[in-house]
Amino acid sequence: QVDKNAELVARWNYCALSQEKLQRPIVACELGRLYNKDAIIEFLLDKSADKTPMEAASHIRSIKNVTELNLADNPAWSGDKESIKGDKYDDIQSARFICPVVGLEMNGRHRFCFLRSCGCVFSERALKEIKAEVCHKCGVPFQEEDVIILNGNKEDVEVLKKRMEDRRLKSKLEKKSKKCKLAESASQQDTAEDSAGPSKAKSGNNCIGSSSGEKRQIIFTKSSDSGNSSVPGKVNKAASTATKRSIADSEEKSEAYKSIFTSHSSAKRSKEECSNWVTHTAYYF
């Protein structure tokens, strides 16, 4: 038979996966087992084919399946502070962590549990005596399903297994429903684009028709002008005067534009205003 004290020490002070001493950061799975976070990360990253199957971590598929624990230190514990030489009694029952509400030591003699919503650890007595829907330590709300017993018995583990399976099924169904909704929205967008396509084509045809109509109108006006020009009378005289005015306006504009530059006749000086070739000064006139 296994010694009960040794079993309690192995469960509460050592990692269930690597069998090393528990060191922060400490995590717990959905079945209430304690692990070192480094060991869980190494287990998840090791994807080799010859990896030995671990019963203690076979249900852990990602880092989301574990929760980092927020533990309260025991002020009376001095296991790591003092060097153990063998000349002093080592109390195995003393624990590193305690319940922050009641003060019970987390050594396996009392039932402890943690909350999945925040990771805070309490004794079961504290949760029963102080009933609340909010965490006693950090104030985060929680439900009964979020309470997971640490290192429970076989009955507790079976209940936690059922909860874990139900939770994972629910998450799968939610993911499938989200995918279906996304697919439906994408199909609706495609149908909307398809329905908008022919309307755009129609509008394009209308634009083409309108442009062709404008061209026809322009051609018609030109033909009407040519017909009017063939008719003798006042219309020809008005057209000729309009053309003369437009030519005169263009000439005036061109002269005004030319006057800006020094090459224009207005910018040139007369012989009297020019300086003598001997003096080479601009002030002599």
C-alpha positions, 0 to 999 in steps of 0.5 A, a space after each residue: 500500500 502507498 503511504 498516504 503522507 507520501 501520496 499527499 506530498 507527491 500530489 500537492 508539492 510536485 508537478 503531475 507531468 514532470 514530477 519536479 517540485 512545483 514552482 511558479 507559475 503553477 497551472 491547473 487543468 480542468 480535472 484539478 491536477 497541478 503542473 508547472 507551466 514550463 512542463 505544459 508548454 514543453 509537452 505541447 511543443 513536443 510534436 515528435 512521433 516517438 513522444 511517450 503518451 502521458 496519462 496525466 496530460 492526455 486531455 490537455 490539447 492547448 494552453 487554453 485548457 489550463 488555468 494559471 493559479 493565483 496562490 497565497 503564500 504561507 508566511 509560516 513556511 520557510 522550506 526554501 528560505 533555510 538551507 536543509 543540512 539534515 540536522 533539523 526536523 523537516 515538517 512535511 505537512 507544512 505547505 507553501 500556500 494557504 487559503 487567503 480567506 480561512 487560513 488553512 494550509 494547502 497540504 492535502 488535508 483540506 479540500 481546495 478548489 480554484 476558479 476558472 474565471 480568475 485562477 484564485 485558489 480557496 479552500 472549500 470551507 471558505 466557499 461554503 461559509 461565505 457564499 457569494 457569486 463574486 471571487 473573494 480575492 479579486 472580485 471577478 464573478 463566477 458560476 458553480 461550473 467554474 469551481 474546480 476541486 484540486 486533486 479530488 477523489 475519483 468521484 470528483 474527477 468523473 464529475 469534472 470530466 463530464 463538465 469538461 466534455 460538455 464544455 468542449 462540445 458546446 465550444 465546438 457547436 458555437 464554432 460551427 454556428 459561427 462558421 455557418 453564419 459567416 458562410 451565409 453572410 458571404 453568400 448573401 454578399 455574393 448574391 447582392 453583388 450578382 444582382 447589382 451586376 446587371 443593373 450596372 450593365 444596364 446603367 452602362 448601356 443607358 450611358 452609351 445610349 445617352 452619349 450616342 443620343 448626344 452625338 446624334 444631337 450634335 450632328 443634327 445641330 451641325 447639319 442644321 447650321 450648314 442648312 442655314 448657311 446655305 440659305 442667303 440672308 441675314 444669317 450669313 451676315 451674323 455668322 461672318 460678324 461673329 467670326 470677325 469679332 472672335 478673331 479680333 478678340 484673339 488678336 487683342 489677347 495675343 497682343 496683351 500676352 506679348 506685351 509681358 515679354 521684353 521682346 515686344 515693341 512696347 518694351 524696346 527703347 528708342 535710339 535717344 533712350 539708349 546709352 552711348 556705346 562709349 559710356 556703357 551706362 544705363 543712366 546716360 540718355 
